[in-house]
Amino acid sequence: MTITRAKLKDLDALISLFDNYRIFYKQESNLAGVKRFLTQRIMKDDSIIYIAYIEGKAAGFTQLYPLQSSVSMKPMYLLNDLYVYFNFRGQGVGEALINRAKHLCQTENNKGMAIQTAFDNPAQHLYERLGFVKDTDLHFFWNNDK
């Protein structure tokens, strides 16, 4: 398995992964929108996207967004997206992607990493096994789409 930071050359493989990720979260397929969104993230360098390849085939990805912790006065990351193609699940791809993200946090001496996911996402067991602790603080979200 090879994990690299996604560049524009990875865009075709990443588009399919990201579109499938969105479909998993009950969104309509939108390849043109996905291409536009991912191209902007890579070109603006406002997120970090890691892509995992197994034998030259894209297997999964994760996307991290930089944040700041005011209280600790340290940077941190939000792991907002993680997806592994069904036929590559159970091969350690998700764990390897998360560990690569954790390594980045350690290298940059960040406060840590938060994960945003659906309350019923079965990957929560993986997160807990890898040392993430469920945050019991009350969270609020204002939705501008309503």
Buried (B, 14 or more C-beta within 10 A) or exposed (E): BEBEEBEEEBBEBBBEBBBBBBEEEEEEEBEEBBBEBBBEBBEEEEBBBBBBBBEEEBBBBBBBBBEEEEEEEEBBBBBBBBBBBEEBEEBBBBEBBBEBBBEBBEEEEBBBBBBEBEEEBEBBEBBEEEEBEEEEEEEEEEEEEE
